[in-house]
Amino acid sequence: MGVPLTKGGNVSLSRQVPGLTAVTVGLGWRAGSGCDLDASALLCGASGQGA
């Protein structure tokens, strides 16, 4: 299952797929010169707090 995100977007994976036990994250892009790219992720526990 893919979940595309836009800049500043977020998604609740546990709502998308109840019972989820594993996640694989992949990033890919092609950029010309002068482009600045950034990616980040935050893992939260069951309490909703950062793990």
All heavy atoms as TSV, in Angstrom:
chain	resi	resn	atom	element	x	y	z
A	1	MET	N	N	0.851	-1.177	0.000
A	1	MET	CA	C	0.000	0.000	0.000
A	1	MET	C	C	0.887	1.227	0.000
A	1	MET	O	O	1.777	1.365	0.821
A	1	MET	CB	C	-0.872	-0.026	1.247
A	1	MET	CG	C	-1.663	1.228	1.444
A	1	MET	SD	S	-2.479	1.197	3.051
A	1	MET	CE	C	-2.631	2.925	3.290
A	2	GLY	N	N	0.666	2.145	-0.888
A	2	GLY	CA	C	1.412	3.389	-0.936
A	2	GLY	C	C	0.594	4.527	-0.363
A	2	GLY	O	O	-0.627	4.558	-0.485
A	3	VAL	N	N	1.276	5.450	0.293
A	3	VAL	CA	C	0.620	6.639	0.838
A	3	VAL	C	C	1.407	7.859	0.369
A	3	VAL	O	O	2.422	8.200	0.964
A	3	VAL	CB	C	0.572	6.606	2.384
A	3	VAL	CG1	C	-0.106	7.853	2.916
A	3	VAL	CG2	C	-0.138	5.358	2.877
A	4	PRO	N	N	0.997	8.484	-0.724
A	4	PRO	CA	C	1.711	9.671	-1.193
A	4	PRO	C	C	1.415	10.870	-0.288
A	4	PRO	O	O	0.289	11.039	0.182
A	4	PRO	CB	C	1.170	9.899	-2.601
A	4	PRO	CG	C	-0.174	9.254	-2.595
A	4	PRO	CD	C	-0.102	8.118	-1.615
A	5	LEU	N	N	2.440	11.656	-0.020
A	5	LEU	CA	C	2.288	12.849	0.810
A	5	LEU	C	C	2.764	14.077	0.053
A	5	LEU	O	O	3.691	14.000	-0.739
A	5	LEU	CB	C	3.112	12.717	2.097
A	5	LEU	CG	C	2.705	11.625	3.065
A	5	LEU	CD1	C	3.719	11.543	4.200
A	5	LEU	CD2	C	1.326	11.893	3.618
A	6	THR	N	N	2.143	15.194	0.325
A	6	THR	CA	C	2.599	16.467	-0.209
A	6	THR	C	C	3.391	17.185	0.874
A	6	THR	O	O	3.364	16.785	2.049
A	6	THR	CB	C	1.409	17.341	-0.652
A	6	THR	OG1	O	0.554	17.537	0.471
A	6	THR	CG2	C	0.625	16.678	-1.768
A	7	LYS	N	N	4.077	18.249	0.513
A	7	LYS	CA	C	4.884	19.012	1.462
A	7	LYS	C	C	4.041	19.386	2.682
A	7	LYS	O	O	2.944	19.910	2.560
A	7	LYS	CB	C	5.434	20.274	0.799
A	7	LYS	CG	C	6.318	21.078	1.702
A	7	LYS	CD	C	6.893	22.275	0.977
A	7	LYS	CE	C	7.799	23.060	1.896
A	7	LYS	NZ	N	8.417	24.182	1.183
A	8	GLY	N	N	4.557	19.051	3.874
A	8	GLY	CA	C	3.853	19.362	5.118
A	8	GLY	C	C	2.750	18.371	5.462
A	8	GLY	O	O	2.084	18.511	6.477
A	9	GLY	N	N	2.541	17.359	4.632
A	9	GLY	CA	C	1.468	16.394	4.851
A	9	GLY	C	C	1.803	15.387	5.932
A	9	GLY	O	O	2.954	15.211	6.317
A	10	ASN	N	N	0.785	14.729	6.453
A	10	ASN	CA	C	0.970	13.650	7.413
A	10	ASN	C	C	-0.156	12.646	7.256
A	10	ASN	O	O	-1.164	12.928	6.629
A	10	ASN	CB	C	1.064	14.172	8.852
A	10	ASN	CG	C	-0.195	14.889	9.273
A	10	ASN	OD1	O	-1.265	14.313	9.267
A	10	ASN	ND2	N	-0.080	16.157	9.637
A	11	VAL	N	N	0.035	11.472	7.828
A	11	VAL	CA	C	-0.962	10.416	7.730
A	11	VAL	C	C	-0.886	9.552	8.986
A	11	VAL	O	O	0.192	9.341	9.536
A	11	VAL	CB	C	-0.749	9.556	6.459
A	11	VAL	CG1	C	0.558	8.802	6.521
A	11	VAL	CG2	C	-1.898	8.602	6.247
A	12	SER	N	N	-2.027	9.097	9.465
A	12	SER	CA	C	-2.076	8.155	10.583
A	12	SER	C	C	-2.124	6.753	10.000
A	12	SER	O	O	-3.161	6.320	9.495
A	12	SER	CB	C	-3.314	8.406	11.456
A	12	SER	OG	O	-3.444	7.368	12.408
A	13	LEU	N	N	-0.995	6.047	10.041
A	13	LEU	CA	C	-0.950	4.708	9.460
A	13	LEU	C	C	-1.844	3.740	10.202
A	13	LEU	O	O	-2.419	2.835	9.601
A	13	LEU	CB	C	0.492	4.200	9.436
A	13	LEU	CG	C	1.435	4.990	8.538
A	13	LEU	CD1	C	2.847	4.451	8.672
A	13	LEU	CD2	C	0.974	4.958	7.097
A	14	SER	N	N	-1.995	3.899	11.519
A	14	SER	CA	C	-2.863	2.987	12.273
A	14	SER	C	C	-4.326	3.172	11.901
A	14	SER	O	O	-5.110	2.231	12.000
A	14	SER	CB	C	-2.661	3.179	13.777
A	14	SER	OG	O	-2.993	4.495	14.162
A	15	ARG	N	N	-4.707	4.345	11.438
A	15	ARG	CA	C	-6.086	4.533	10.954
A	15	ARG	C	C	-6.244	3.975	9.549
A	15	ARG	O	O	-7.286	3.452	9.197
A	15	ARG	CB	C	-6.445	6.017	10.961
A	15	ARG	CG	C	-6.701	6.546	12.329
A	15	ARG	CD	C	-7.297	7.937	12.289
A	15	ARG	NE	N	-7.171	8.552	13.585
A	15	ARG	CZ	C	-6.717	9.768	13.806
A	15	ARG	NH1	N	-6.375	10.539	12.801
A	15	ARG	NH2	N	-6.619	10.243	15.023
A	16	GLN	N	N	-5.187	4.119	8.740
A	16	GLN	CA	C	-5.231	3.614	7.368
A	16	GLN	C	C	-5.255	2.092	7.338
A	16	GLN	O	O	-5.945	1.501	6.511
A	16	GLN	CB	C	-4.008	4.110	6.580
A	16	GLN	CG	C	-3.977	5.595	6.323
A	16	GLN	CD	C	-4.935	6.006	5.229
A	16	GLN	OE1	O	-5.138	5.288	4.265
A	16	GLN	NE2	N	-5.560	7.157	5.392
A	17	VAL	N	N	-4.463	1.454	8.233
A	17	VAL	CA	C	-4.330	0.002	8.229
A	17	VAL	C	C	-4.344	-0.496	9.670
A	17	VAL	O	O	-3.301	-0.668	10.297
A	17	VAL	CB	C	-3.007	-0.438	7.550
A	17	VAL	CG1	C	-2.944	-1.954	7.440
A	17	VAL	CG2	C	-2.831	0.208	6.198
A	18	PRO	N	N	-5.537	-0.702	10.241
A	18	PRO	CA	C	-5.602	-1.211	11.617
A	18	PRO	C	C	-4.848	-2.542	11.746
A	18	PRO	O	O	-4.899	-3.377	10.854
A	18	PRO	CB	C	-7.100	-1.412	11.850
A	18	PRO	CG	C	-7.760	-0.485	10.873
A	18	PRO	CD	C	-6.856	-0.472	9.675
A	19	GLY	N	N	-4.108	-2.711	12.846
A	19	GLY	CA	C	-3.336	-3.931	13.050
A	19	GLY	C	C	-1.970	-3.918	12.388
A	19	GLY	O	O	-1.272	-4.929	12.382
A	20	LEU	N	N	-1.578	-2.795	11.841
A	20	LEU	CA	C	-0.284	-2.658	11.176
A	20	LEU	C	C	0.850	-3.033	12.129
A	20	LEU	O	O	0.870	-2.597	13.278
A	20	LEU	CB	C	-0.109	-1.210	10.706
A	20	LEU	CG	C	1.158	-0.887	9.942
A	20	LEU	CD1	C	1.109	-1.534	8.563
A	20	LEU	CD2	C	1.301	0.614	9.803
A	21	THR	N	N	1.796	-3.856	11.672
A	21	THR	CA	C	2.909	-4.276	12.528
A	21	THR	C	C	4.269	-3.890	11.968
A	21	THR	O	O	5.263	-3.975	12.679
A	21	THR	CB	C	2.893	-5.802	12.743
A	21	THR	OG1	O	2.998	-6.448	11.484
A	21	THR	CG2	C	1.619	-6.229	13.461
A	22	ALA	N	N	4.355	-3.485	10.710
A	22	ALA	CA	C	5.637	-3.110	10.120
A	22	ALA	C	C	5.424	-2.041	9.055
A	22	ALA	O	O	4.380	-2.002	8.412
A	22	ALA	CB	C	6.314	-4.324	9.503
A	23	VAL	N	N	6.414	-1.190	8.891
A	23	VAL	CA	C	6.355	-0.112	7.899
A	23	VAL	C	C	7.692	-0.071	7.163
A	23	VAL	O	O	8.748	-0.155	7.787
A	23	VAL	CB	C	6.103	1.253	8.571
A	23	VAL	CG1	C	6.164	2.376	7.554
A	23	VAL	CG2	C	4.777	1.253	9.293
A	24	THR	N	N	7.643	0.051	5.858
A	24	THR	CA	C	8.838	0.266	5.048
A	24	THR	C	C	8.703	1.636	4.394
A	24	THR	O	O	7.669	1.937	3.790
A	24	THR	CB	C	8.970	-0.809	3.949
A	24	THR	OG1	O	9.051	-2.090	4.576
A	24	THR	CG2	C	10.197	-0.578	3.103
A	25	VAL	N	N	9.733	2.450	4.516
A	25	VAL	CA	C	9.714	3.807	3.956
A	25	VAL	C	C	10.750	3.898	2.856
A	25	VAL	O	O	11.892	3.472	3.034
A	25	VAL	CB	C	10.028	4.853	5.048
A	25	VAL	CG1	C	10.077	6.253	4.456
A	25	VAL	CG2	C	9.006	4.777	6.169
A	26	GLY	N	N	10.347	4.440	1.726
A	26	GLY	CA	C	11.277	4.647	0.619
A	26	GLY	C	C	11.130	6.054	0.076
A	26	GLY	O	O	10.028	6.601	0.040
A	27	LEU	N	N	12.236	6.642	-0.310
A	27	LEU	CA	C	12.230	7.984	-0.887
A	27	LEU	C	C	12.952	7.938	-2.223
A	27	LEU	O	O	13.944	7.235	-2.374
A	27	LEU	CB	C	12.957	8.971	0.027
A	27	LEU	CG	C	12.386	9.142	1.424
A	27	LEU	CD1	C	13.336	9.966	2.281
A	27	LEU	CD2	C	11.027	9.795	1.367
A	28	GLY	N	N	12.476	8.712	-3.151
A	28	GLY	CA	C	13.153	8.805	-4.434
A	28	GLY	C	C	12.795	10.107	-5.118
A	28	GLY	O	O	11.677	10.597	-4.979
A	29	TRP	N	N	13.755	10.673	-5.823
A	29	TRP	CA	C	13.493	11.904	-6.551
A	29	TRP	C	C	14.590	12.139	-7.574
A	29	TRP	O	O	15.665	11.572	-7.499
A	29	TRP	CB	C	13.382	13.112	-5.630
A	29	TRP	CG	C	14.591	13.338	-4.774
A	29	TRP	CD1	C	15.753	13.965	-5.133
A	29	TRP	CD2	C	14.769	12.929	-3.424
A	29	TRP	NE1	N	16.630	13.959	-4.093
A	29	TRP	CE2	C	16.052	13.337	-3.023
A	29	TRP	CE3	C	13.958	12.256	-2.514
A	29	TRP	CZ2	C	16.545	13.093	-1.754
A	29	TRP	CZ3	C	14.463	12.024	-1.250
A	29	TRP	CH2	C	15.728	12.447	-0.886
A	30	ARG	N	N	14.278	12.996	-8.512
A	30	ARG	CA	C	15.254	13.492	-9.486
A	30	ARG	C	C	15.198	15.004	-9.395
A	30	ARG	O	O	14.121	15.589	-9.475
A	30	ARG	CB	C	14.901	13.058	-10.897
A	30	ARG	CG	C	15.074	11.599	-11.125
A	30	ARG	CD	C	14.827	11.267	-12.569
A	30	ARG	NE	N	14.830	9.806	-12.701
A	30	ARG	CZ	C	14.447	9.178	-13.774
A	30	ARG	NH1	N	14.006	9.848	-14.809
A	30	ARG	NH2	N	14.495	7.866	-13.818
A	31	ALA	N	N	16.338	15.611	-9.241
A	31	ALA	CA	C	16.368	17.066	-9.106
A	31	ALA	C	C	17.533	17.628	-9.897
A	31	ALA	O	O	18.608	17.028	-9.952
A	31	ALA	CB	C	16.504	17.454	-7.643
A	32	GLY	N	N	17.298	18.773	-10.478
A	32	GLY	CA	C	18.363	19.459	-11.192
A	32	GLY	C	C	19.213	20.263	-10.226
A	32	GLY	O	O	18.971	20.290	-9.020
A	33	SER	N	N	20.217	20.927	-10.739
A	33	SER	CA	C	21.082	21.737	-9.892
A	33	SER	C	C	20.286	22.889	-9.290
A	33	SER	O	O	19.298	23.357	-9.851
A	33	SER	CB	C	22.258	22.277	-10.699
A	33	SER	OG	O	21.768	23.114	-11.736
A	34	GLY	N	N	20.681	23.314	-8.096
A	34	GLY	CA	C	19.997	24.406	-7.418
A	34	GLY	C	C	18.800	23.976	-6.597
A	34	GLY	O	O	18.111	24.802	-6.014
A	35	CYS	N	N	18.522	22.676	-6.518
A	35	CYS	CA	C	17.395	22.176	-5.728
A	35	CYS	C	C	17.870	21.742	-4.345
A	35	CYS	O	O	18.914	21.118	-4.212
A	35	CYS	CB	C	16.732	20.988	-6.411
A	35	CYS	SG	S	15.878	21.427	-7.917
A	36	ASP	N	N	17.105	22.073	-3.342
A	36	ASP	CA	C	17.397	21.672	-1.977
A	36	ASP	C	C	16.292	20.710	-1.538
A	36	ASP	O	O	15.125	21.074	-1.529
A	36	ASP	CB	C	17.424	22.902	-1.072
A	36	ASP	CG	C	17.821	22.576	0.345
A	36	ASP	OD1	O	18.433	21.510	0.567
A	36	ASP	OD2	O	17.539	23.394	1.240
A	37	LEU	N	N	16.658	19.475	-1.198
A	37	LEU	CA	C	15.683	18.458	-0.840
A	37	LEU	C	C	15.837	18.080	0.625
A	37	LEU	O	O	16.933	18.074	1.167
A	37	LEU	CB	C	15.867	17.218	-1.715
A	37	LEU	CG	C	15.805	17.477	-3.216
A	37	LEU	CD1	C	16.197	16.232	-3.980
A	37	LEU	CD2	C	14.421	17.940	-3.621
A	38	ASP	N	N	14.719	17.745	1.268
A	38	ASP	CA	C	14.732	17.383	2.677
A	38	ASP	C	C	13.624	16.368	2.927
A	38	ASP	O	O	12.576	16.415	2.314
A	38	ASP	CB	C	14.500	18.630	3.533
A	38	ASP	CG	C	14.612	18.360	5.013
A	38	ASP	OD1	O	15.246	17.354	5.393
A	38	ASP	OD2	O	14.065	19.149	5.792
A	39	ALA	N	N	13.859	15.438	3.856
A	39	ALA	CA	C	12.843	14.462	4.252
A	39	ALA	C	C	13.010	14.189	5.737
A	39	ALA	O	O	14.112	14.224	6.272
A	39	ALA	CB	C	13.000	13.178	3.459
A	40	SER	N	N	11.898	13.943	6.419
A	40	SER	CA	C	11.970	13.602	7.839
A	40	SER	C	C	10.794	12.704	8.189
A	40	SER	O	O	9.802	12.632	7.474
A	40	SER	CB	C	11.953	14.858	8.705
A	40	SER	OG	O	10.769	15.589	8.495
A	41	ALA	N	N	10.930	12.000	9.322
A	41	ALA	CA	C	9.873	11.122	9.807
A	41	ALA	C	C	9.894	11.144	11.326
A	41	ALA	O	O	10.940	11.342	11.944
A	41	ALA	CB	C	10.070	9.702	9.300
A	42	LEU	N	N	8.748	10.958	11.946
A	42	LEU	CA	C	8.625	10.920	13.396
A	42	LEU	C	C	7.864	9.667	13.771
A	42	LEU	O	O	6.769	9.424	13.272
A	42	LEU	CB	C	7.873	12.156	13.905
A	42	LEU	CG	C	7.530	12.178	15.380
A	42	LEU	CD1	C	8.801	12.236	16.223
A	42	LEU	CD2	C	6.632	13.356	15.699
A	43	LEU	N	N	8.441	8.865	14.643
A	43	LEU	CA	C	7.809	7.645	15.112
A	43	LEU	C	C	7.148	7.930	16.451
A	43	LEU	O	O	7.792	8.439	17.366
A	43	LEU	CB	C	8.848	6.539	15.277
A	43	LEU	CG	C	8.370	5.239	15.895
A	43	LEU	CD1	C	7.354	4.566	14.958
A	43	LEU	CD2	C	9.546	4.316	16.155
A	44	CYS	N	N	5.859	7.626	16.568
A	44	CYS	CA	C	5.118	7.831	17.816
A	44	CYS	C	C	4.644	6.493	18.358
A	44	CYS	O	O	4.278	5.602	17.599
A	44	CYS	CB	C	3.920	8.739	17.594
A	44	CYS	SG	S	4.377	10.403	17.120
A	45	GLY	N	N	4.642	6.364	19.666
A	45	GLY	CA	C	4.135	5.155	20.322
A	45	GLY	C	C	2.619	5.201	20.436
A	45	GLY	O	O	1.953	6.115	19.930
A	46	ALA	N	N	2.054	4.223	21.102
A	46	ALA	CA	C	0.598	4.115	21.248
A	46	ALA	C	C	-0.012	5.329	21.935
A	46	ALA	O	O	-1.159	5.692	21.688
A	46	ALA	CB	C	0.255	2.855	22.019
A	47	SER	N	N	0.777	6.001	22.783
A	47	SER	CA	C	0.271	7.183	23.484
A	47	SER	C	C	0.227	8.419	22.593
A	47	SER	O	O	-0.302	9.452	22.998
A	47	SER	CB	C	1.167	7.476	24.696
A	47	SER	OG	O	2.448	7.900	24.249
A	48	GLY	N	N	0.806	8.315	21.394
A	48	GLY	CA	C	0.852	9.466	20.494
A	48	GLY	C	C	2.065	10.339	20.720
A	48	GLY	O	O	2.248	11.339	20.040
A	49	GLN	N	N	2.923	9.952	21.644
A	49	GLN	CA	C	4.136	10.700	21.940
A	49	GLN	C	C	5.287	10.148	21.108
A	49	GLN	O	O	5.288	8.979	20.753
A	49	GLN	CB	C	4.494	10.593	23.426
A	49	GLN	CG	C	3.411	11.125	24.337
A	49	GLN	CD	C	3.189	12.617	24.163
A	49	GLN	OE1	O	4.133	13.385	24.157
A	49	GLN	NE2	N	1.932	13.010	24.003
A	50	GLY	N	N	6.280	10.989	20.833
A	50	GLY	CA	C	7.460	10.554	20.110
A	50	GLY	C	C	8.130	9.381	20.802
A	50	GLY	O	O	8.224	9.355	22.028
A	51	ALA	N	N	8.550	8.402	20.040
A	51	ALA	CA	C	9.168	7.201	20.602
A	51	ALA	C	C	10.657	7.395	20.769
A	51	ALA	O	O	11.280	8.183	20.157
A	51	ALA	CB	C	8.906	6.000	19.702
